[in-house]
Amino acid sequence: MRRYVSSCLASVALLLVSCQEDSDLAPGSALLNTRWKLTYVGNFPLLASSYSYDFDSYIEFRANNLVNGLATYTAFNGKFAYKPATQQLSLEPLTLATPTCNSPTVAARYLAALPTIVRYEVADGSLRLYDAQNAKPQLVFEAE
């Protein structure tokens, strides 16, 4: 009987541990391996854009410290460094694909903001990226 109870308790404990959020298990994992859809560039909401391809803009941070994304029609990739404990984030110079066409309101501002990012926050399915100068996020994304 004791073995049965011990076995059941061990199974319950294992189930409880496996139900923890990834962010509890690995700091910063909420940032990683998620496709983040761009929703704001500064104070400009993408919903206000009349250029439909702006809505395809996104960013992805991978566990191997590689980043890739799309700014309207311009694909980009590169490397990033982050410190989950302090939410520090920096992107190395990005490699940009040659765009076929772009929305100057969104793509240019989005790509210009990325090198200035120093901090991130992930909460409630959104990612906010901050530069060193402003208290408000410069880029806001939603998890897809």
C-alpha positions in Angstrom: 0.0 0.0 0.0 2.8 2.4 0.9 4.5 1.8 -2.5 1.2 2.5 -4.2 0.7 5.8 -2.3 4.3 6.8 -2.9 4.0 6.0 -6.6 0.8 8.1 -6.9 2.3 11.0 -5.1 5.4 10.9 -7.3 3.1 10.9 -10.4 1.1 13.8 -9.2 4.3 15.8 -8.4 5.6 15.0 -11.9 2.3 16.2 -13.5 2.4 19.5 -11.5 6.0 20.2 -12.5 5.2 19.5 -16.2 2.3 22.0 -16.1 4.5 25.0 -15.3 4.8 27.7 -17.9 8.0 27.7 -20.0 8.9 31.0 -18.5 9.0 29.4 -15.0 11.3 26.7 -16.2 13.7 28.8 -18.3 14.0 32.6 -17.8 13.5 34.4 -21.0 11.9 31.5 -22.8 8.7 33.5 -23.3 10.6 35.7 -25.7 12.0 32.7 -27.7 10.5 30.6 -30.4 7.4 32.7 -30.8 6.4 34.5 -34.0 5.7 38.0 -32.8 3.4 40.0 -35.1 4.0 43.8 -35.2 1.1 45.9 -33.9 2.7 49.3 -33.1 5.7 51.3 -34.3 6.1 54.1 -31.8 2.6 55.5 -31.4 1.4 54.3 -34.8 -0.9 51.3 -34.7 -0.7 49.0 -37.7 -4.5 49.0 -37.8 -4.2 52.6 -39.1 -2.1 51.5 -42.1 -3.7 51.5 -45.5 -0.9 49.3 -46.9 -2.1 45.7 -46.4 1.4 44.1 -46.5 2.4 46.1 -43.3 0.2 43.5 -41.4 2.7 40.7 -42.4 5.5 42.3 -40.3 6.9 40.1 -37.6 10.0 39.1 -35.6 11.2 35.8 -34.2 13.9 35.2 -31.6 15.4 31.7 -31.6 17.1 29.8 -28.8 20.4 29.8 -30.8 20.4 33.7 -30.5 19.4 34.1 -34.1 16.6 36.6 -35.0 14.6 36.8 -38.2 11.6 38.7 -39.4 9.8 40.7 -42.0 9.3 44.5 -42.3 6.5 44.7 -44.9 8.4 43.2 -47.8 11.9 43.4 -46.4 13.1 40.1 -44.8 15.8 40.4 -42.2 18.0 38.2 -40.0 20.9 38.4 -37.7 22.0 37.7 -34.1 20.8 39.0 -30.8 22.0 38.9 -27.2 19.7 39.0 -24.1 19.8 38.8 -20.4 16.5 37.4 -19.2 17.1 38.3 -15.5 17.3 42.0 -16.4 15.3 41.9 -19.6 18.2 43.5 -21.6 18.2 42.9 -25.3 20.5 44.0 -28.1 20.5 43.2 -31.8 23.6 43.0 -33.9 23.5 44.7 -37.3 20.9 42.9 -39.4 21.2 41.5 -42.9 18.3 42.9 -45.0 17.0 41.2 -48.2 16.5 43.6 -51.1 12.9 44.8 -50.8 10.6 44.8 -53.8 8.5 47.6 -52.4 8.0 49.0 -48.9 5.7 51.1 -46.8 7.8 54.0 -45.5 5.5 54.6 -42.6 5.9 51.1 -41.1 8.9 49.3 -42.6 11.4 52.2 -42.4 10.5 53.1 -38.9 10.4 49.4 -37.8 13.9 48.7 -39.2 15.3 52.0 -37.8 14.0 51.2 -34.3 15.5 47.6 -34.1 19.1 48.7 -33.6 18.1 51.1 -30.8 16.5 48.4 -28.6 18.0 47.8 -25.2 15.2 46.2 -23.2 12.1 44.0 -23.6 9.0 42.9 -21.7 6.8 39.9 -22.4 3.4 39.9 -20.7 -0.2 38.8 -21.6 0.8 37.5 -25.1 2.5 40.7 -26.1 6.2 41.7 -26.5 7.3 45.3 -26.0 10.7 46.6 -27.1 12.2 49.7 -25.6 15.1 52.0 -26.5 17.2 53.8 -23.9 15.6 57.2 -24.5 11.9 56.6 -24.1 9.7 55.2 -21.3 7.1 54.0 -23.8 7.9 51.0 -26.0 9.1 51.7 -29.6 7.8 48.4 -31.0 4.9 46.3 -29.8 4.0 42.8 -31.0 1.4 40.1 -30.3 2.1 36.4 -30.2 0.8 34.6 -33.2 
